[in-house]
């Protein structure tokens, strides 16, 4: 029930981001300035009675003023690029080895989900998710090495698939305060609660 509430809360937050960001961008667009009125043409001079003496050479008529085009509205400032604004997430699953038939699809599913968030939803509050997927080979020592690599590379959290891998990563992750999400979780991973979170019982 708690996981469902967390999932619903996450989806609600994503939906709010998708709705609010376009509205905020639209409000930031400056309204175009009023068009400059063209200068009115000078009134034509009235006709005068010709003098008795020989008429003098008429003066050249004044040139009509040229109407100037109204200035174009100021272009809206370009939004700053989000290059470099990333949230790194570590993924360690067995893409090779004895459990590859389960671990490889899970890894690809994570990549597909992050690609959808980045491309279709525009990321998370302007940040793109950068997955770091490392093969665990279903080996406990390899899992610990991968988790340390995630921390060294500045990942926000890591995810793995099984209780075996979660148990292997638990000590180093809890000691460093590095959050981990395990798909299939044995109770020993989150009791007492520390920094490992489970999605469903193993």
Protein Blocks (a to p, Z undefined) as FASTA:
>chain_A
ZZmmmmmmmmmmmmmmmmmmmmmmmmmpccddddddddddddddddddddfbdcdddddd
ddddddddddddddddddddfehiacdddddddfbdjklmmmmmmmmmmmmmmmmmmmmn
npaehiacddddddeklpaklmmmmmmmmmmnopabdcdfbfklmmmmmmmmmmnopacd
dfbacfklmcccfkbccfbdZZ
